[in-house]
Amino acid sequence: MDASEHADPYAPSAPAPRAPEISTGVKPTVPGPARRSAADPVKALMHRHRELCARAVDPLEIAAGLEAHGVTDRTAVRFRHRDVFSLAEEMYARVPRDGETPPPPTTEQTSGARAGWALLTLLPGALCVATVTGIRLTDGQSRLVAALVGFLAVSLAVRAALSRGPLGTSDRAPTTGTSTWTYWLLAYATLGDGLLAAAVTGGPDALPTGAADAAWPMTTAPLLALTLSCAPAAWSAHLFAARARRKLAVSRGLEDFAASVRPLLLGTFALYLCALTALSALSGAAVAEPAALPQVIALGSLLFLARLLTVHGFTHAPGAVLTAAATAQATALAAVFASRLPGCGFLAAPVDALVDLWGASGIQTLSCGLGALALLIHGARKLTRASAHARAEDSC
């Protein structure tokens, strides 16, 4: 078997032996720079990721794209580089450029787009305020009509707010089908605690009437605070995306970028929590209801982190955690009602113990709080990757 079949295809070819020099009177030609071998693995990689290389503005953006496609430091060794960033630097240097860059968006375009999504994020809170006011000022069938119309209007406003701007997914992530669980969590924040408190005492004996002192009370302060927090959530997400893009431009390595973005993520999350806490206190005072800070903070944290991960292309974990939180709440309610069947009283024992310890709000606080903690840990790993910010946020 020919020994050439065992040669490394990425290794440079050995120089051919030179023939003995014979004096011919002709001056020998000085050879030019040696060409790369025909088997150029870096060139093949550039061809495979030509679109990424063409739009990259710095080597780190190419490194982020390679990382997103599964290229690791071990893979970079096959291309004669010590790590992904070193490989990305060569790819960036070898990209042919004509010196023409697309003009940046004008100030009018940027401010117009920002004003558009800013108004959309204010719309859910405004409609929720109008809905709560209508429920408070009406009675009987008129109150039911006001609640149904308001629920539909707020749902459409939330959908519009999540379709554009920093909370919009655009082409970064596909629809994951988690909207049903999100609406369940919001509905439980309004009616769930009252239903659970009535169920553990043998009720409820009637449907909710919209009054806070009814047998099945409806709490509007949590929903009001959460819809009003759409605006600070959007601004926090915009701040995180913009600052992360700046750090992506000045960082000199993937580890350096991750170390600089991690405090930014925690600071952004803390900023949103401060705004949500203030809105929860104001909402409770406005509708003369307890502020329900633990439940609101737990649910708001869960929804904010889930949306932040979804916007940056990570959809699996948010969908799984939202499903788990909603399932836990539905299971608690089902266990209480199922315990009324003969011989099934033991089913409600865990729920009764938790209600005795933390009250009816303990189920919501625990399920959403654990989910938010899981997403925060997951986000600290995923959202600090350069690949999560490789593309410019057009909507910001």
C-alpha positions, -999 to +999 in steps of 0.1 A: +000+000+000+013+035-009+025+054+022+008+086+009-026+071+018-017+074+055-007+111+052-025+137+072-048+156+047-044+188+067-006+186+070+014+208+046+029+188+017+067+181+018+089+200-007+099+180-037+136+171-040+156+196-061+175+184-092+212+191-094+219+226-106+235+228-141+250+260-154+230+272-184+239+309-183+203+317-175+195+335-142+173+313-121+138+326-113+132+336-077+102+316-065+072+335-051+055+328-018+045+292-014+009+286-021-013+268+004-018+232-002-049+221-021-063+205+010-069+237+030-092+228+059-096+265+070-107+274+035-132+246+035-145+257+068-149+293+055-168+280+026-192+261+049-197+293+070-193+319+042-224+338+053-212+341+089-178+353+077-192+378+053-214+396+079-189+394+108-176+427+120-148+412+142-132+378+149-152+373+181-185+373+161-171+345+139-160+327+171-195+330+185-210+316+153-186+287+153-194+280+189-231+280+181-225+254+154-207+231+178-171+240+170-150+236+201-114+241+211-107+204+204-122+208+169-100+239+164-069+218+170-077+199+137-073+232+119-039+239+134-051+263+160-050+263+198-086+274+203-118+286+185-109+323+188-075+318+172-092+299+143-118+327+140-090+353+138-075+336+107-109+332+091-117+369+097-083+379+082-088+358+051-123+371+043-121+393+011-134+427+019-142+455-005-142+482+021-179+489+017-200+486+048-238+491+049-247+525+063-259+524+099-296+531+105-304+567+109-313+583+142-349+588+130-353+551+121-338+540+154-359+564+176-390+556+156-387+518+161-379+523+198-409+545+203-431+519+186-422+490+209-421+513+239-458+522+233-467+485+228-452+476+262-472+503+279-505+490+263-510+458+285-508+478+317-531+505+305-558+481+293-555+461+326-560+493+346-591+500+325-603+464+330-599+465+368-617+498+369-646+484+349-648+454+372-649+476+402-675+499+389-700+473+376-720+445+391-737+413+381-738+404+344-722+437+335-692+428+356-688+395+338-689+411+304-664+437+315-641+409+328-643+389+296-638+418+273-609+431+294-593+397+295-594+395+257-581+430+252-552+424+277-543+391+260-541+407+226-520+436+240-496+412+256-493+393+224-485+425+205-459+436+231-442+403+227-441+405+190-418+435+186-389+451+204-366+436+229-392+410+240-400+400+204-384+368+191-385+377+154-362+352+137-341+343+167-364+316+181-394+297+168-427+296+185-425+271+213-462+267+222-457+279+258-484+306+256-510+283+271-489+277+302-482+314+305-519+323+304-525+295+330-499+311+353-515+345+350-550+331+355-538+312+386-523+344+400-558+360+397-580+331+408-558+302+419-550+312+455-587+320+462-599+287+447-573+267+467-581+284+500-618+277+494-611+241+484-592+231+515-621+243+536-648+224+516-657+250+490-662+268+468-699+271+469-703+296+441-685+309+410-662+340+414-681+373+413-651+396+410-653+408+446-624+404+470-646+394+499-665+366+480-664+329+488-640+325+458-621+358+459-604+373+428-572+392+433-564+418+407-533+433+422-508+406+409-522+408+374-521+445+374-485+446+386-474+420+360-489+438+331-475+471+341-441+455+344-441+448+306-425+482+301-396+478+326-391+442+314-387+454+278-362+482+288-342+458+309-340+433+280-330+461+257-303+473+281-289+437+285-288+432+247-272+465+239-245+463+266-238+427+257-233+437+221-208+464+232-189+439+253-189+415+223-171+441+202-143+448+227-137+414+243-106+395+232-119+360+239-149+339+247-140+335+284-134+372+288-168+379+272-186+354+295-169+369+326-180+404+316-216+395+307-224+375+339-226+406+362-246+424+335-272+396+335-275+396+373-277+434+373-304+434+346-324+409+365-321+429+398-332+460+380-364+443+368-371+429+402-368+464+418-393+478+393-417+448+398-416+452+436-425+489+433-453+482+409-466+454+431-468+477+461-485+505+441-510+481+426-520+466+459-525+501+474-545+512+443-570+483+445-570+480+483-556+445+482-525+429+498-495+434+477-487+396+475-450+404+470-437+368+472-461+354+446-457+384+422-419+384+425-417+347+419-440+347+389-426+378+374-390+365+377-401+332+360-418+350+331-390+375+326-362+349+326-382+326+303-387+355+278-351+366+280-339+331+272-364+327+244-355+360+228-318+349+226-327+316+210-329+292+240-364+278+240-363+243+254-356+252+291-382+280+293-409+257+278-401+229+302-400+251+333-432+269+325-449+236+319-436+222+352-448+252+372-483+251+357-485+214+362-475+217+398-503+242+404-529+222+385-518+190+404-522+207+438-558+218+429-567+184+415-553+166+446-575+187+469-607+180+449-597+143+444-593+138+481-631+142+486-635+108+469-640+079+494-606+066+506-586+093+488-581+117+517-544+111+517-540+129+483-545+163+499-521+157+528-490+174+511-511+204+500-528+208+534-494+208+551-480+234+527-512+256+531-509+253+569-473+263+568-472+291+542-509+298+534-527+292+501-501+314+482-473+289+491-481+267+461-477+295+436-446+310+454-429+276+456-436+264+420-427+297+404-398+305+426-381+271+420-387+276+383-372+310+383-342+298+402-336+270+376-339+295+347-315+319+364-288+292+368-295+281+332-294+316+319-260+323+337-246+296+314-264+302+282-268+340+281-231+345+288-221+328+256-210+349+227-232+329+203-263+342+222-255+377+210-238+371+177-266+387+156-275+423+160-308+430+176-327+448+148-356+456+170-336+474+197 
